[in-house]
Amino acid sequence: MDVETVKTFLAVAELGQFQEAAAELGVTQQAVSKRVSRLESELGVRVFARTPRGAQLSIDGQAFLPHARELVQVANRAVSSVHPGHRALRVDVLHRRIAPSVLLHEYHRAHPDALLDIVTLESASATRAVEAIRAGSIDASFRAILDKSLGYGSDITASRVFESQMEVLVGPGHPLANAESLTPRELSGHRIWIPGIAPETEWAHYYDRLMEDFDLSIDGIGPHFGDEALLEEIADSRSLATFVGDRDRYLWPSHFDIRRIPIREPVPIYPYSLVHRRDNSHPGLMSILDYFRAVRPSINGKVWLP
């Protein structure tokens, strides 16, 4: 059923005159008559009784009136739901514990009225994320764009919003457990375990370059049974370590006594960009960009970027 036809019916029912309804809708009286005739043909009943005083609702028209109002309200809500600012901004994060997800949670606490939908795509590929952005299934995705020459097309932009500073997690029995900070070179010779590194992903490339530049041993052999299982292994081991970002949210029981040690001179940083369409006009997108830039940390000393 055509929404404009139903709106025309409501206008005539309210004003009682085809001519006044036409003026209200900005169409001709003939157009109003045609729309009402089309509606009556579709319903199989007369909705108005034409009288010298104008148009009065018939018994069937009176029965249809509340449903017509509901139809228009539903149509208006449907249109509003896809207007920027009237629907939730849909943002992809790689993991619920990493810095972008943590900061989005903080953003939402600071802006409780912001409409947000946080998702994790099934594919870890940045290319697939861009495809999803183009298809409109997500508005934006947090990614590390490590290869500046990699272009996704003029319709896509990547705004650098945050640098996550890398830290090391070790158990209390690890030889490095009492260090206040470590240099990347001091990690050489120690086994760094990051199970489940997916090949050809941005973080796989990141760790490959980190290994090459600092002669590190990063083991991605799985299976990965989840973060809780990984933390338990780290807590019990005298040889295993793993990497996390300084704003990543990992929690463990106090008896694990896991040490979280920052890396310095240089600080390896993981650069997050918010990838989105250039023409995306959702007001939440700019609000998030502004928020992330405001909380972007200043880093003292040398940094390492792949």
C-alpha positions in Angstrom: 0.0 0.0 0.0 1.4 3.3 -1.1 2.3 5.6 1.9 1.6 8.8 0.0 -1.9 7.5 -0.9 -2.6 6.8 2.8 -1.2 10.3 3.8 -3.7 11.8 1.2 -6.6 9.8 2.8 -5.6 11.2 6.2 -5.4 14.8 4.9 -8.9 14.6 3.4 -10.3 13.0 6.5 -8.9 15.8 8.7 -9.7 18.7 6.4 -13.0 17.4 4.9 -12.3 18.9 1.5 -10.4 17.5 -1.5 -9.3 21.0 -2.4 -7.9 21.9 1.0 -6.1 18.5 1.2 -4.5 19.3 -2.2 -3.3 22.6 -0.9 -2.0 21.0 2.3 -0.1 18.4 0.3 1.1 20.7 -2.4 -0.6 18.7 -5.2 -3.5 19.3 -7.5 -7.1 18.4 -6.5 -7.1 15.9 -9.4 -4.1 14.1 -7.9 -5.9 13.9 -4.6 -9.0 12.4 -6.3 -6.9 9.9 -8.1 -5.1 8.8 -5.0 -8.4 8.4 -3.0 -9.9 6.4 -5.9 -6.8 4.2 -6.1 -7.1 3.5 -2.3 -10.8 2.7 -2.6 -10.0 0.4 -5.5 -7.3 -1.4 -3.5 -9.5 -1.7 -0.4 -12.6 -2.6 -2.3 -14.7 -0.1 -0.3 -15.7 3.5 -0.3 -13.8 5.5 2.3 -15.5 8.8 1.8 -19.1 9.9 1.1 -19.1 12.9 -1.2 -21.6 15.5 -0.1 -22.2 19.2 -1.1 -20.3 20.1 2.1 -17.3 18.1 1.1 -16.0 14.6 1.9 -17.1 12.7 5.0 -15.7 9.4 6.2 -17.9 6.4 5.4 -18.3 3.6 8.0 -15.4 1.8 6.3 -13.4 4.9 6.2 -13.9 5.3 9.9 -12.7 1.7 10.5 -9.6 2.3 8.3 -8.7 5.7 9.9 -6.7 4.4 13.0 -4.9 1.8 10.9 -4.0 4.5 8.3 -2.5 6.7 11.1 -0.5 3.7 12.4 0.8 2.9 8.8 2.1 6.5 8.4 3.7 6.5 11.8 5.5 3.2 11.0 6.7 4.5 7.7 8.0 7.7 9.3 9.9 5.7 11.9 11.3 3.5 9.2 12.6 6.5 7.3 14.0 8.1 10.5 15.8 4.9 11.4 18.2 5.3 8.5 18.7 9.1 8.7 22.1 10.0 10.2 21.7 10.6 13.9 18.5 8.6 14.2 20.1 5.2 14.0 23.0 3.6 15.8 26.5 4.1 14.4 27.7 0.5 13.7 31.4 0.1 14.4 33.6 -3.0 14.0 36.3 -3.8 16.5 38.7 -6.7 16.2 38.4 -7.8 19.8 36.2 -6.8 22.7 39.3 -6.4 25.1 41.5 -4.2 22.9 42.0 -0.4 23.3 39.4 0.7 20.7 36.6 -1.3 22.4 37.7 0.0 25.8 37.8 3.6 24.6 34.4 3.2 22.9 33.0 2.0 26.2 34.4 5.1 27.9 33.1 7.3 25.1 29.6 5.9 25.6 29.7 6.4 29.3 30.6 10.0 28.7 27.9 10.3 26.0 25.1 8.0 27.2 22.7 9.2 24.6 25.0 8.3 21.7 23.5 5.5 19.6 26.3 2.9 19.1 26.3 -0.7 17.9 29.7 -2.4 18.5 30.3 -5.6 16.4 33.1 -7.9 15.6 33.1 -9.1 12.0 33.6 -12.8 11.3 36.6 -12.1 9.0 39.7 -10.5 10.5 40.7 -9.2 7.1 41.0 -5.4 6.7 40.0 -5.8 3.0 36.8 -7.6 4.1 36.1 -4.8 6.6 36.4 -2.2 3.8 34.0 -4.3 1.7 31.5 -4.3 4.6 31.8 -0.5 4.9 31.1 -0.1 1.2 28.2 -2.5 1.4 26.7 -0.5 4.3 26.7 -3.3 6.8 29.0 -1.3 9.1 29.8 2.4 9.3 33.4 2.1 10.4 36.2 -0.2 11.5 39.2 0.2 13.7 42.3 -1.1 11.9 46.0 -0.7 11.8 46.9 0.6 8.4 50.6 -0.5 8.3 51.2 -0.1 4.6 50.7 3.5 3.6 50.8 2.6 -0.1 47.8 0.3 0.4 44.8 2.1 -1.1 41.2 1.1 -0.7 39.8 3.6 -3.2 39.0 7.3 -3.1 35.7 6.7 -1.3 37.4 5.2 1.8 39.5 7.1 4.3 41.5 6.0 7.3 41.9 8.5 10.2 44.7 7.8 12.6 43.1 8.1 16.1 45.1 6.2 18.7 48.5 4.6 19.3 48.4 1.7 21.7 51.7 1.3 23.6 52.9 -2.3 23.8 53.4 -4.0 27.1 54.6 -7.5 28.2 52.7 -9.9 30.5 54.7 -12.4 32.5 54.1 -14.7 35.4 55.8 -14.2 38.8 58.3 -16.9 38.1 59.5 -15.4 34.8 63.1 -14.1 34.8 61.8 -10.6 33.7 59.0 -10.5 36.4 60.7 -7.9 38.5 61.6 -5.4 35.7 60.0 -2.0 35.9 60.3 -1.6 32.2 62.0 -3.4 29.3 63.5 -2.5 26.0 62.6 -4.6 22.9 66.2 -5.9 22.8 65.9 -7.2 26.3 63.1 -9.5 25.1 65.3 -11.2 22.6 65.8 -14.8 23.6 62.6 -15.0 25.5 59.6 -16.9 24.1 56.6 -14.6 23.4 53.5 -16.6 22.9 50.5 -15.1 21.0 48.4 -18.1 20.1 46.1 -17.9 17.1 47.8 -15.3 15.0 45.8 -15.4 11.8 48.0 -15.3 8.6 47.9 -12.3 6.4 46.2 -10.1 9.0 47.4 -6.7 10.0 48.6 -7.9 13.4 50.5 -10.8 11.8 52.4 -8.3 9.6 53.0 -6.1 12.7 54.5 -9.0 14.7 56.6 -10.1 11.7 58.2 -6.7 11.5 58.7 -6.5 15.3 60.5 -9.9 15.2 62.7 -8.8 12.3 63.7 -5.4 13.8 64.5 -6.7 17.3 65.4 -10.4 16.8 62.4 -11.5 18.8 60.9 -15.0 19.0 57.1 -14.7 18.7 55.2 -18.0 18.7 51.7 -17.9 17.2 51.1 -21.6 17.4 47.6 -22.4 18.7 45.1 -23.6 19.4 43.8 -20.5 21.2 41.4 -21.5 24.0 40.6 -17.9 24.9 42.1 -15.1 26.9 41.4 -16.8 30.3 43.3 -19.9 29.3 46.2 -17.8 27.9 46.5 -15.8 31.1 46.5 -19.0 33.2 49.3 -20.4 31.1 51.3 -17.1 31.5 50.8 -17.1 35.2 52.1 -20.7 35.6 55.0 -20.4 33.2 58.6 -19.5 33.9 59.4 -19.0 30.2 56.3 -17.6 28.5 55.4 -14.0 27.9 52.8 -12.3 25.8 52.1 -8.8 24.4 49.1 -6.5 25.2 48.4 -2.9 24.6 48.5 -0.4 27.5 44.8 0.3 27.2 43.7 -3.3 26.5 41.5 -4.7 29.2 42.6 -8.0 30.6 41.6 -9.2 34.0 42.9 -12.1 36.1 42.6 -13.5 39.6 44.9 -11.8 42.1 46.7 -15.1 42.9 47.9 -15.2 39.3 50.2 -12.4 40.2 50.8 -11.5 36.5 53.2 -8.6 35.9 52.4 -6.0 33.3 55.6 -4.4 32.1 55.8 -1.4 29.8 58.3 -1.5 26.9 60.6 1.6 26.4 63.4 2.9 24.2 61.8 2.6 21.8 58.1 2.2 22.6 56.5 -0.2 20.1 53.1 1.3 19.2 50.2 -0.3 17.5 48.6 2.5 15.3 44.8 2.3 15.2 42.9 4.2 12.4 39.2 4.5 12.0 38.3 3.4 8.5 35.1 4.8 7.0 33.5 6.1 3.9 34.3 9.8 3.1 30.7 10.6 2.5 29.4 9.1 5.8 27.5 11.9 7.4 26.5 10.2 10.6 27.1 12.7 13.4 28.3 10.0 15.7 31.3 9.3 13.5 32.8 12.8 13.9 32.0 12.7 17.6 34.0 9.5 18.1 36.9 10.9 16.0 37.0 14.0 18.2 36.8 11.9 21.4 39.7 9.6 20.3 41.9 12.5 19.3 41.3 14.2 22.7 42.4 11.1 24.6 45.3 10.3 22.3 48.3 9.8 24.6 51.5 11.7 24.3 54.5 9.4 24.2 57.8 10.3 25.8 61.0 9.1 24.2 61.5 7.1 21.0 58.8 5.1 19.4 58.8 2.2 16.9 56.3 1.9 14.1 56.5 -0.9 11.5 
